Amino acid sequence: MKNIIVGTAGHIDHGKTTLIKALTGRNTDRWEEEQRRGITIDLGFTYFDLPGGDRVGIIDVPGHERFINNMVAGVVGMDLVLLVIAADEGIMPQTKEHVDILNLLGIEKSIIVLNKCDLVDEEWLELVEEEVREELEGTFLASAPVVKVSAATGEGLEDLTGLIERMTSDEVAAKDIQTIPRLPVDRAFTLSGFGTIITGTLVSGTITREDTLEMYPVGKECKIRSIQVHGQDKDTCYAGQRVAINLSNVKKKEIKRGCVLAPKNSMKNTDLLDVKMRILDSSVRILTNHMRLHFFTGTSEVLCRAVLLDKEEIGPGESGFVQLRLEEEVAVRRGDKFVVRFYSPMETIGGGEVLEPNPRVKRRFQQDVIEELKRKESGSTADVIELHVKGHGDTLITAAELAKLTALSLEEVKEDVEQLETQGLVCVFPMRKDTYVWHSDSRRRAELTILAALKDYEERFPYRYGMKKAEVQTAHFQKIKANVFDKILEMLIDGGCLKRVDEFLCTPEYEVRKDGTFDKVSGILLDTFAKAKYDFVRYPEIDIKGVDRMTADDILNILLEEQNIVKVADDMYTLKEYMDHAKEVIKERLREDPLITIAQVRDLFETSRKSAKPILEYMDSIKVTKKTGAESERIAY
């Protein structure tokens, strides 16, 4: 099932909230003031299911000019926008500003919904549609389909639902759930008995209950106590879903709209941003150096100053490189879209894309600075290398192979790889002949794959120390060389993601089961070996009293691993203390006589020749004795 986010946009009182209620049966106006005044002030959320089974999360954004900051916050993660225009009024000023904001934030897919069609006649409706097409000519909405509806009567709603399904099934790609999770917070509140709750649209990755993440920019580590998606409790939420998350270790007063929930050390707070900014054609303002602006990205709203790096001023329809000096810290990533509004009066003047989220302070009109930003805008060599590395997630790629693919020198490749490693985008494994590079997204996928395999194995075989390392590689990582796989495991173990017990791998918190069955089987085995002494009993001949042989085998291995018993020979086991005693007796005998025979061992331990021979073979294996040539004779090692 695909998770789709659909938003509304349009002028106040053009029926956005009523339309959503008609589609979903729910009212998105949450606050008493909204319902009393009949306008949407804050973001409203609900959902409905398409006939094909995909779930559509609906975001109702405010249309009133005073609440445009909430509108910007609502655009985060949208796949499709319904631009709602009342048929009895046509396009209004706020409609145009919404269109500009959607364009600046990179929204490409939209449906023009002519609402309130029941209030006008057919001739008027044709005139309004013609006017809308003229007004939107040259915008990303120029070729958007038009649907005529009445939220009040239900007319056209079936056509609208069908069009949403066609557009989202054909054109909306599934979100990237393999990258780091990022949840921009659009609301934080407390519930009695639960504590702090946040809501937002998960724009990338996955979040699982019991995950420990960090709240940026406040720097608080917080644990996920529970997750809800559209009112239902879930263990995991995925990119593209509207979610509510119950957090521990962070208070509501510490969180505000604009905070971002993401993995620890995956982002860095900043009060400087290098951006490419475009001023709207329709803007009546000219951007000048050091102008004070309202900056909107994700769900953040921050005041800033614009330092123009390559121009004296940027006029309507023009673009340029700008360093934004923010009055508060934010946490963003390269490629994030943003909108800027004039300080006062508040009006949208432009927007663009973040080129560098953690820059140094830059001086104006520096040629090297401008060239650097041009490279970042078009994609640097490091970006190209990152794409190649990402494409080799199941095999890894060497620095030499990257140099060949990119036609760069090995030195240039190594410099870019080092930069990517510093940014946390790749993992690097220096080997004797070459350096292997692995994308961090591939590492995260591998970690999830290994953990899922181990958890499944631990449930099926609770009396084993885990899954054999070679078995994990054969089952899931056949294309990765064994010595490189060892380096990967070393990294995951050092990072606390896995635990290793000799050649077994398990999840960090896993311990072999020590229950009644374990006590029963281990008791039978230890008692049998104790009574047999040096007249060894073959393991398959021991009656395990109704416990299946596979479980008994696993418990036998636990006793071996914990050194309660030792393996003397095939199918022969005994208590470790017996063989420790035998070792000392044989050493003492060899000090008296340099040669010892199977017959002498038989007499020393009052056993049979059938058991004496395995004793000597065991002493050979632990380097107490060695053969002299004759099968039945040994000397000191």
TORFIGU-355945 format. One record per residue (C-alpha): residue in one letter; x, y, z. Coordinates in steps of 0.02 Angstrom, whole numbers, padded with zeros to 5 digits, always signed. Example, Ala and Ser with C-alpha at 12.3 -4.5 7.8 and 13.67 -1.06 7.14 Angstrom:
REM residues 2
A+00615-00225+00390;S+00684-00053+00357;
//
This chain:
REM residues 637
M+00000+00000+00000;K+00069+00169-00052;N+00061+00312+00074;I+00005+00472-00013;I-00006+00647+00058;V-00130+00765-00026;G-00145+00946+00025;T-00265+01086-00009;A-00224+01264-00059;G-00329+01414-00102;H-00408+01575-00043;I-00501+01588+00123;D-00682+01530+00119;H-00668+01441-00049;G-00724+01279+00035;K-00564+01181+00065;T-00616+01114+00236;T-00793+01076+00175;L-00722+00982+00025;I-00612+00875+00138;K-00760+00837+00251;A-00859+00783+00098;L-00716+00667+00042;T-00676+00593+00213;G-00827+00620+00325;R-00717+00713+00452;N-00696+00895+00501;T-00514+00953+00503;D-00546+01114+00600;R-00478+01062+00771;W-00488+01222+00871;E-00646+01300+00942;E-00595+01468+00865;E-00582+01388+00692;Q-00755+01314+00704;R-00830+01474+00776;R-00753+01587+00643;G-00773+01462+00500;I-00591+01478+00444;T-00442+01363+00457;I-00306+01441+00565;D-00192+01293+00596;L-00156+01136+00498;G-00293+01005+00496;F-00265+00821+00459;T-00371+00673+00409;Y-00370+00531+00283;F-00471+00420+00168;D-00440+00262+00066;L-00442+00258-00123;P-00540+00118-00210;G-00374+00033-00254;G-00321+00021-00072;D-00193+00163-00060;R-00217+00274+00092;V-00224+00462+00064;G-00175+00576+00207;I-00258+00747+00186;I-00182+00909+00250;D-00300+01057+00259;V-00195+01215+00254;P-00256+01389+00301;G-00309+01507+00164;H-00304+01669+00265;E-00151+01780+00232;R-00114+01795+00419;F-00089+01607+00432;I+00022+01583+00278;N+00162+01516+00389;N+00049+01370+00434;M+00015+01345+00249;V+00203+01329+00214;A+00222+01203+00355;G+00081+01100+00281;V+00165+01080+00111;V+00302+00969+00187;G+00293+00797+00110;M+00145+00833-00005;D+00132+00724-00161;L-00017+00811-00239;V-00109+00975-00208;L-00291+01015-00234;L-00299+01200-00281;V-00475+01243-00227;I-00559+01390-00314;A-00738+01443-00280;A-00836+01447-00442;D-00934+01599-00384;E-00777+01703-00350;G-00635+01639-00460;I-00450+01665-00426;M-00413+01781-00280;P-00250+01860-00216;Q-00220+01723-00087;T-00243+01591-00222;K-00099+01668-00320;E+00015+01674-00168;H-00023+01492-00130;V+00023+01446-00310;D+00187+01541-00293;I+00229+01452-00129;L+00187+01280-00200;N+00300+01315-00349;L+00445+01375-00240;L+00431+01221-00129;G+00442+01104-00278;I+00263+01040-00286;E+00235+00979-00464;K+00071+00883-00464;S-00093+00971-00438;I-00278+00962-00476;I-00379+01121-00498;V-00543+01097-00405;L-00683+01217-00451;N-00792+01208-00296;K-00967+01275-00259;C-01024+01234-00436;D-01202+01219-00370;L-01204+01409-00344;V-01174+01458-00527;D-01245+01417-00697;E-01153+01326-00838;E-01109+01484-00934;W-01031+01566-00781;L-00935+01406-00744;E-00858+01408-00919;L-00805+01589-00896;V-00725+01551-00727;E-00630+01401-00798;E-00566+01508-00943;E-00510+01644-00820;V-00421+01515-00710;R-00327+01446-00861;E-00272+01621-00912;E-00214+01666-00735;L-00115+01505-00714;E-00032+01510-00886;G+00157+01498-00868;T+00146+01417-00695;F+00170+01233-00649;L-00020+01223-00647;A-00040+01272-00829;S-00083+01095-00885;A-00161+01034-00721;P-00329+00945-00743;V-00488+01035-00688;V-00627+00950-00590;K-00794+01034-00556;V-00872+00988-00389;S-00991+01043-00255;A-00937+00994-00080;A-01111+01040-00021;T-01209+00925-00139;G-01076+00792-00176;E-01076+00831-00362;G-00911+00781-00447;L-00832+00702-00292;E-00824+00531-00373;D-00734+00605-00523;L-00612+00693-00406;T-00574+00533-00309;G-00545+00438-00472;L-00426+00573-00536;I-00328+00573-00371;E-00309+00385-00386;R-00250+00393-00568;M-00126+00533-00536;T-00052+00456-00379;S-00042+00278-00445;D+00044+00330-00608;E+00152+00474-00554;V+00188+00472-00367;A+00344+00371-00330;A+00357+00275-00167;K+00453+00372-00034;D+00632+00327+00009;I+00615+00223+00168;Q+00797+00166+00165;T+00877+00334+00205;I+00883+00417+00377;P+00712+00458+00451;R+00667+00643+00459;L+00508+00706+00541;P+00481+00895+00540;V+00368+00933+00688;D+00211+01032+00650;R+00126+01010+00819;A+00177+00964+00997;F+00060+00938+01144;T+00037+00833+01300;L-00092+00702+01344;S-00128+00649+01521;G-00050+00479+01554;F+00055+00485+01396;G+00163+00640+01406;T+00234+00727+01253;I+00156+00696+01082;I+00219+00765+00916;T+00139+00757+00744;G+00208+00780+00570;T+00235+00704+00399;L+00380+00579+00395;V+00474+00642+00242;S+00602+00500+00232;G+00655+00337+00313;T+00563+00234+00444;I+00537+00255+00631;T+00507+00106+00746;R+00440+00096+00922;E+00583+00094+01049;D+00700+00188+00928;T+00807+00321+01010;L+00817+00478+00904;E+00868+00659+00929;M+00761+00816+00927;Y+00847+00952+00825;P+00894+01091+00855;V+00860+01072+01043;G+00985+00928+01054;K+00877+00814+01162;E+00890+00625+01143;C+00716+00548+01152;K+00645+00374+01145;I+00494+00325+01041;R+00364+00258+01163;S+00222+00231+01039;I+00171+00275+00860;Q+00002+00311+00785;V-00037+00322+00599;H-00211+00391+00563;G-00267+00349+00740;Q-00206+00168+00739;D-00061+00104+00846;K+00086+00044+00742;D+00258-00029+00780;T+00335+00059+00629;C+00293+00210+00522;Y+00358+00245+00347;A+00403+00395+00240;G+00247+00474+00168;Q+00138+00443+00320;R+00056+00568+00436;V+00110+00512+00609;A+00085+00551+00793;I+00229+00497+00905;N+00234+00483+01095;L+00408+00532+01157;S+00497+00508+01322;N+00639+00614+01392;V+00580+00775+01311;K+00450+00901+01371;K+00320+00988+01265;K+00390+01160+01312;E+00559+01110+01236;I+00481+01074+01066;K+00406+01194+00941;R+00350+01189+00761;G+00509+01182+00659;C+00598+01052+00764;V+00654+00896+00670;L+00659+00718+00738;A+00803+00619+00661;P+00940+00496+00712;K+01077+00555+00829;N+01225+00637+00740;S+01135+00629+00572;M+01109+00818+00561;K+01195+00974+00624;N+01116+01133+00691;T+01157+01289+00593;D+01122+01475+00591;L+01202+01499+00420;L+01139+01435+00252;D+01206+01451+00076;V+01060+01453-00045;K+01010+01486-00224;M+00865+01610-00213;R+00740+01660-00346;I+00629+01812-00330;L+00452+01789-00394;D+00404+01871-00557;S+00251+01941-00468;S+00351+02015-00323;V+00344+02204-00300;R+00504+02196-00195;I+00686+02198-00245;L+00799+02095-00132;T+00943+02201-00070;N+01094+02156+00034;H+01062+02130+00219;M+00873+02136+00198;R+00778+02059+00343;L+00663+01916+00294;H+00552+01779+00363;F+00629+01611+00313;F+00517+01456+00298;T+00577+01278+00269;G+00498+01116+00324;T+00394+01171+00471;S+00521+01304+00527;E+00494+01492+00527;V+00647+01596+00571;L+00696+01778+00546;C+00855+01805+00446;R+00964+01928+00351;A+01005+01898+00168;V+01187+01925+00116;L+01193+01935-00074;L+01353+01848-00131;D+01355+01877-00320;K+01241+02028-00351;E+01205+02199-00282;E+01018+02162-00288;I+00899+02029-00353;G+00743+02092-00440;P+00578+02006-00489;G+00610+01853-00598;E+00796+01851-00556;S+00899+01731-00451;G+01066+01733-00361;F+01176+01653-00229;V+01134+01711-00053;Q+01197+01673+00121;L+01056+01678+00247;R+01110+01725+00423;L+00975+01658+00537;E+00923+01728+00705;E+00889+01552+00771;E+00967+01383+00734;V+00881+01259+00618;A+00923+01083+00557;V+00909+01059+00369;R+00989+00956+00231;R+01059+01001+00063;G+00921+01008-00067;D+00785+01065+00054;K+00667+01193-00023;F+00623+01356+00064;V+00515+01513+00049;V+00556+01690+00104;R+00432+01827+00146;F+00463+02012+00167;Y+00486+02065+00349;S+00343+02191+00352;P+00217+02191+00277;M+00222+02001+00267;E+00214+01950+00084;T+00298+01807-00010;I+00440+01872-00119;G+00538+01715-00167;G+00621+01554-00118;G+00741+01421-00177;E+00850+01275-00124;V+00979+01248+00012;L+01151+01218-00067;E+01253+01203+00093;P+01172+01177+00264;N+01331+01206+00366;P+01437+01338+00278;R+01571+01455+00342;V+01538+01643+00343;K+01565+01706+00166;R+01617+01876+00099;R+01529+01952-00050;F+01590+01946-00230;Q+01726+01815-00199;Q+01754+01719-00361;D+01806+01557-00275;V+01650+01565-00166;I+01538+01589-00317;E+01623+01445-00411;E+01603+01332-00260;L+01417+01371-00251;K+01397+01342-00438;R+01474+01169-00418;K+01358+01132-00272;E+01209+01191-00373;S+01250+01082-00523;G+01315+00934-00421;S+01497+00915-00369;T+01613+00770-00410;A+01579+00708-00233;D+01393+00701-00277;V+01432+00598-00432;I+01541+00480-00330;E+01405+00464-00198;L+01282+00409-00334;H+01404+00276-00397;V+01434+00214-00219;K+01246+00206-00188;G+01227+00099-00344;H+01347-00033-00276;G+01262-00065-00110;D+01261-00255-00129;T+01445-00272-00178;L+01534-00113-00119;I+01649-00021-00237;T+01835+00017-00228;A+01918+00187-00246;A+02006+00121-00402;E+01840+00072-00481;L+01768+00244-00440;A+01917+00328-00523;K+01886+00225-00679;L+01700+00261-00682;T+01717+00449-00655;A+01876+00482-00754;L+01951+00563-00600;S+02122+00534-00525;L+02135+00416-00377;E+02190+00565-00269;E+02035+00665-00320;V+01923+00515-00283;K+02002+00488-00112;E+01978+00672-00069;D+01793+00664-00116;V+01769+00499-00024;E+01847+00577+00131;Q+01725+00723+00117;L+01578+00604+00099;E+01639+00503+00249;T+01652+00663+00354;Q+01471+00704+00307;G+01418+00530+00362;L+01361+00481+00187;V+01482+00336+00160;C+01579+00205+00260;V+01759+00171+00211;F+01854+00007+00233;P+02041+00019+00195;M+02108-00152+00141;R+02283-00210+00093;K+02262-00183-00094;D+02123-00054-00107;T+01993+00046-00010;Y+01812-00010-00015;V+01673+00120-00003;W+01495+00085+00053;H+01347+00204+00057;S+01272+00239+00228;D+01098+00201+00161;S+01162+00029+00107;R+01238+00005+00280;R+01070+00047+00359;R+00983-00077+00243;A+01111-00212+00285;E+01090-00179+00471;L+00901-00198+00456;T+00923-00357+00352;I+01045-00435+00476;L+00941-00387+00629;A+00781-00455+00550;A+00870-00619+00505;L+00945-00635+00679;K+00781-00596+00770;D+00692-00728+00665;Y+00832-00854+00698;E+00831-00817+00886;E+00643-00849+00893;R+00661-01015+00801;F+00818-01074+00892;P+00816-01001+01069;Y+00949-01124+01132;R+01081-01068+01007;Y+01204-00925+01030;G+01146-00850+00867;M+01169-00872+00681;K+01337-00926+00612;K+01431-00782+00530;A+01459-00883+00371;E+01273-00925+00364;V+01225-00740+00375;Q+01343-00697+00232;T+01287-00843+00123;A+01103-00805+00150;H+01105-00615+00131;F+01274-00546+00073;Q+01342-00669-00055;K+01409-00532-00168;I+01519-00454-00033;K+01694-00526-00014;A+01723-00622+00148;N+01864-00508+00211;V+01759-00353+00175;F+01608-00432+00260;D+01718-00460+00414;K+01757-00272+00415;I+01571-00232+00402;L+01531-00347+00548;E+01671-00269+00649;M+01597-00096+00618;L+01420-00152+00665;I+01482-00241+00822;D+01587-00091+00877;G+01434+00019+00848;G+01328-00089+00963;C+01213-00149+00823;L+01265-00332+00839;K+01344-00450+00964;R+01467-00588+00922;V+01497-00748+01020;D+01643-00838+00935;E+01576-00875+00760;F+01395-00838+00807;L+01305-00672+00779;C+01154-00613+00879;T+01058-00455+00923;P+01139-00350+01061;E+01010-00391+01195;Y+00995-00578+01155;E+01042-00715+01279;V+01018-00902+01256;R+00862-00968+01341;K+00888-01049+01512;D+00717-01121+01554;G+00643-01284+01617;T+00687-01377+01457;F+00867-01317+01470;D+00876-01371+01653;K+00803-01542+01611;V+00919-01581+01464;S+01077-01508+01541;G+01040-01605+01702;I+01024-01770+01608;L+01184-01739+01508;L+01291-01681+01653;D+01229-01823+01765;T+01262-01953+01629;F+01438-01889+01594;A+01477-01879+01781;K+01425-02060+01812;A+01515-02127+01659;K+01681-02048+01710;Y+01812-02115+01587;D+01698-02249+01516;F+01627-02124+01391;V+01445-02136+01338;R+01406-02095+01158;Y+01293-01942+01150;P+01163-02017+01028;E+01136-02161+01150;I+01081-02046+01293;D+00892-02043+01327;I+00838-01860+01329;K+00666-01900+01400;G+00549-01839+01262;V+00646-01681+01211;D+00677-01671+01024;R+00855-01708+00969;M+00882-01536+00886;T+00843-01446+01049;A+00956-01567+01143;D+01096-01534+01017;D+01080-01347+01046;I+01086-01366+01236;L+01237-01481+01218;N+01324-01340+01120;I+01283-01217+01260;L+01369-01332+01386;L+01518-01342+01268;E+01523-01152+01243;E+01514-01123+01431;Q+01652-01254+01455;N+01550-01364+01571;I+01593-01509+01456;V+01721-01547+01320;K+01713-01649+01161;V+01831-01798+01178;A+01797-01873+01005;D+01653-01891+00882;D+01493-01916+00984;M+01595-01930+01146;Y+01583-01794+01279;T+01630-01783+01462;L+01646-01657+01603;K+01786-01533+01578;E+01852-01567+01754;Y+01882-01751+01706;M+01989-01705+01557;D+02081-01572+01656;H+02123-01708+01783;A+02174-01830+01645;K+02290-01698+01570;E+02383-01678+01736;V+02396-01867+01762;I+02468-01895+01587;K+02591-01750+01604;E+02653-01824+01769;R+02672-01996+01689;L+02771-01922+01543;R+02891-01839+01666;E+02927-02013+01737;D+02932-02102+01567;P+02948-02010+01399;L+02833-02136+01313;I+02652-02177+01351;T+02538-02305+01267;I+02352-02332+01247;A+02364-02484+01362;Q+02445-02378+01498;V+02309-02244+01481;R+02178-02383+01495;D+02255-02441+01658;L+02283-02265+01726;F+02097-02222+01711;E+02026-02395+01738;T+01932-02391+01574;S+01922-02486+01410;R+02036-02472+01260;K+01884-02401+01167;S+01888-02249+01285;A+02078-02241+01311;K+02113-02206+01127;P+01999-02050+01122;I+02084-01986+01281;L+02254-01989+01195;E+02182-01911+01036;Y+02108-01771+01142;M+02281-01743+01223;D+02354-01732+01046;S+02225-01597+01003;I+02271-01490+01155;K+02457-01516+01124;V+02497-01620+01279;T+02554-01771+01175;K+02602-01813+00997;K+02625-01972+00896;T+02797-02051+00878;G+02749-02158+00731;A+02661-02305+00808;E+02472-02283+00820;S+02467-02335+01003;E+02616-02234+01067;R+02637-02051+01118;I+02773-01938+01185;A+02764-01765+01265;Y+02720-01628+01140;
//
